[in-house]
């Protein structure tokens, strides 16, 4: 009984102390101003950022989906990371050197435990399961007059040149879903029959010009004698938005960006949207000359639809698409793509809910019969932070 009374008394004393208003004298002679000084001093010692002149911003995307597939021989469904969107965690920031000059950095990690670009009919994990990759790790100096110079792991100048879209279609010409699937009765995987030749990421030195009448010129040079140059354009004319890009790239030896040996290529794309109606159309095309195999591959891709706010949650994007691919890896091969999709953006959550169906067919002159078709349905969600 005594112990209970003692506990109750102690609890009453603690409660009374917690409810007693704090006095200004407790903050020192300076009162509130002294407290603010102490807080500022504490912030300066906390390791939430290195210093007071360089900003730090945390950002990222989480993208998950259900991939349902049929390769003509088998079918299944996998929970995957959507490689077309990519789950990322990034840190970036910059510092103002003077009114016309600044410096900055970017560190971006790719996080995947089952990539849609790595899974196959015999592997529901892909790329050995969970992976953590470095997508960006670079520093830059940017002048408002002369442009930006960047060094480190980053996108090539041609990265994205074949995948420009003003609409929220999530993915474009590249087979980001099922690329690693073997084509039944074929000679390779889906990505060996179809690709959009878009640029990637590598250890590079890159230059980006300031925008001049909507045009931006970019150029990059990387390890193993890789270099590319790209011209991009974006502008609005009387309620019609236009974005376009074209890029030339050449790689010698066994460049790590593509592992394709020596090649040169030209790719480009254009996107047009009528803002009042939300009607849009995208077109992309490219050609690659692989000097090691003497194979000249080409593709073209079209996508069209409408993007409007039919619901209060956010804009809805509806679209259809078609792609044609010739001699991508092997001479005498072709692939056709038909697809359709829907994306619902939710403004209040910075989220997209999406569904996309794709139907692939293949031809191969070296085979007695045509390979089996491959079809897929990707349903999922992504959220930005």
N, C-alpha and C positions, 0 to 999 in steps of 0.2 A: 504493500500500500504506500509506503514511504517513497519508494522509487517512482511510482506513478505520479504522486504529488510533486516530486522534484522535477520530473519531466514536464508536467503541465506548467509549472512555474517558469522553467527555463524557456519553454516555447512562448509563454506570454511576454517574457522580457524581450525575446528576439523580435516578436511581432510588433511590440511597442516601439522598439528602436527603428524598425523598418518604416513605420508609419510616421515617425517624427520628422517634420520638415527640416531640410538642410538649411543651414545658415550661411550667409555670405562670408562670414568669418572663416568658415571651413575651407574656403577657396583661397585663402591667403589675403594679403593686404590689397591685392589688385582686384579682388572679386571676380566677376565674370571675365574680365579681360585677362586676368592671370590664368584662369582655366583654359581660355582659348590659346594662350601661349603654350601651356602644357600639352594640349591636344596637338598643336602644330609640331611641337618637339617630338611627341610620340610618333606622329605620322612620318616624320623624317627618318626615324629609326626603324620603322616597320619595313620588311622586305617585300612590299607589294609592287614596287618598281625601283629601278636602279638609281634614278636621280629625278630632279624636278624640271629638267629642260626637255626631256624626251618623253613623249606620250606613250601610253600602253593601252591597247584595245584588244580584248578577248572576243573572238567571234567563232562561228562554226555552223555546221549543218549536220543534222542526223537524218539519214535517208534509209528507210527499210521497206521491204516489199515481199510479196508472195509471187514467186515465179512458177507459173504452170506451163508445162512444155510437153510437146509431142514431136518426136523425131522420125516418125514413120515406122519405128521398130519398138519403141517403148514410150511411156509417158509417166510423169510424176509431178510433184509440186515441192518446191524448196522455199524456205524462208531465207532471204538474201539481203545483202547490202546492195542498193541500186547503184551500179557503177556509173550510170549515165549522169547521176546527180552527185554521188560520192559523199560519204560521211567524213567530215573534216573537223579539225580543231586548229585554230590559228591564232597567232599573236602578231600585231602590227603596231607601228607607231612612227612618229616623225618629230623633227625639231626644226624650228625656224632659225636659219642662219642669219638672214637679213630679209627685208621685204620681198625680194625677188628670188630668193634661194633657200632651199630646204633640203634636209637629209632624212632618210627613213630606212625602215627595215621591215621584213616580213618573214615569219616562220610559220609554216603550215604543214600539219601532219594529216595523212590519210589514215583513217581507222576502218578496218574491215574484219569481220569474223566469218564472212561467207560472201565473197564478191560475185555479183551476177555475171561478171566478165571472166570469172575463173572456174565456176562450176561446170560440170559436164554430166552426161548421162550416167557416168560411172562414179562421179565424185560430187557429193552434195555440199562439200565445204569449199573447195577451190583454193588454189595457191597455198596448199598446206594448212588451211584453217585460218586462224586469227593472224592478221598482219598489221604492222604499224610502219608506214612509209613516210619518207620526207618528200613532200610535194614542192614546197618552197622554202628556201633558206638563203636570203639575199639582203644586200644593202644597196641603197641608191642615193644619188644626188640629183636634184631636179631644179632646173632653172625655168622661170616663166618665159624667158626669151629663147633659150637654146634647147630645152627639152630635158628628158630624163636619161641618165646613164645608170645601169644596174649591173651588178656582178654577183654571181652565185647560182645556186639551184633555182631555176625559174622556167617559165613557159618560153618556148621558141617564138620567134616573131610570127610564124605561120600558125601557131596554136590557136584554134578557134576560127580560122579563116574559112573553113569549109562548113561551119556550123552556126552561122549567124541567124538569129531569129528574134524578131521584135515581140513575138507572142510567147506565152508561157507554155510551150510545148514540151518542155523538159528534155527531150532527146531529138536528134535529127538524123543525119544520113548514116551514122556508124552503127553497126550491130552490137550495141553495148549489152544487150541481153542475148544469151546463148552463143556468143562468139567462139567459145571453146568447145562447143558441141561438135563431135564428129558427124559429118554428113554421111548417113547410111548409104552404102553402095557408092560412095564418092571417094575422092583422093585426099581429102583433108577436112579441116574444120570450117565452120561457117565463115570465120574471119579470113580464111584463105580463098574463099569464093567472093567475099564482099567486104569492102572497106572504103572509107572516104578520104584516106591519105592525109588526115588532119595532123597538124604538128603535135609534139608532146612537150616534155620537160627534160632539162639537162643542165649541166654546169656550163653556164654561158656568160658572155658579155653582151649586153643588149642596149640598144639605143631606141628611144621613142621620141619623135618630134612633138612640138606643141601642135595643137589643133589649128589649122589654117583653112578657113572657109569649110570646116567640117571634115577635112582630110588630116589623117595622122599617118606618118611614115615610120615604120619600125624595121630594124635590122638586128641580126644576132649572129654571133660566132661562138662555136663550142668545140669541145674535145673531138679528136679524130676527124678534123677537117670538115666539120659540119658548119654550114652557114645558110641563112635564109633572109629574105626581105619581104615585107608586106605593106600594102597600102589599104587603109580603112577609111570609110566615109560614113557619116551619119548626119542627117538633117531632116527638117520638117518643111514641107511645101504645101501651103493651103490645106491644112488638116490631113496631109498624107505624110507619114513618117517613112523614111528610107534609110536602110543601113546596109552596107556592102563591104566586101573585102576580097582582095586577091593576093596570093602569095607564091613566091618561087623559093624552092629549097633544093639544096644539093648536099649529098653526104658521100664521103669517100671512106675507104677501108670498112671496118666493121663498127659503124657508129652506134653508140649505146642507146641513142634516142629511138632507134627503130630496129636495130639488129637486122637490117636488110642489105648490108654491104654497100656497094656504090650505086647510087641512083640520083636522078633529078626529077623534079615534079613541079607542076603548077596546079593550084587549087583555088577555088573562089566560091563565094556565095552572096546572095542578095535577099533581103527581106523588105517587104512593103506592107504597110498597114494603113487603112483608111480609119482615122481615129473616130469620127462620129458613129460609124456603123460597127467598127471592130473587125471588119473583114481583113484578112491578111493572106499573103502568099510568100513562100520561101522557095528558093531554087539554089542548088549547089551542083558543082561539077568539078572534075579534076582528071589529070592524066599523070601517070608515073612511068618513067623509063628506067627499068632495072638493068644496069649495064652488066651485071654478073650473069644474069640468066637470059638476057636479050628478050625479056617479056615486057611489052608495053600495055599497061593496064589503064582502064578508064572507068568512070562512073558518072551518072547524073541522078539527081534526086529532087523531087518536088513535094511540097507540103502546103496545104491550104485549109483555111477554116475561119472561124469567127471567135472573137474574144469580147464578151460583154458581161456586165454586171446584172445577170438575170435574178440573182438573189441578194439579199442584204449582206450576206456573209462576205462576199467578195466576187471578183471576176471569175467567170466560167470560160474555159477554152475548149472548143470542140474542133477536131481536125482530122483530115485524112492525108495519106502519104503514099508515094510510089517511088521506088528506086530501081535503077538498072546498073549492073556491074559486069564488066567484061575483062577477062584475062588478068584478074587481080594478082594471082600468084602463078597459076598455070595457064599456058596458052591453050586456047580452044575451050575455055570455060565461060560460063555466064550465070548470073543470079538475078532473080527478080524479087522485089519486096512490095507487098501491099500491106497497109496498116491503117489503123484508126485509133483515136484516143480522146480522152476527156481529162481535164485538170480543173479542180475546184479550189480556188485560193480562199483562205480564211484570214481576213485582215487582222482580226483581233488576236490571232495566235501565230501570225507569221508562218502559216502552215499551208501546204498543198496536199490535197487528196487526189490521187490519179489512178487511171486505168488505161492500159495500152495493149492492143492486140496486134501481132505482127505475123505475117504469113510469107515464108520463104519458099521459092522453087529454084531448082538448079539444073543446068545442062553441062555436060562434059563430053567433048568429042572423042576423048581417049577411052571412053567406057562403052560397053555394049548397050547399056540402058541408062536412062537418066537416074540420078540419085533421088532418094526419097525427099519429100518436102519436110520442112521444119516449121512448126508454129509455136507461138508462145503468147501468154497473157501475163502481164505484170500489173499487179494491184498493190498499191502501197501509199505511203505518206512520207513527207519530209517536213522538218521544222527547222527554222533558222533562229540563231540566237546571237 
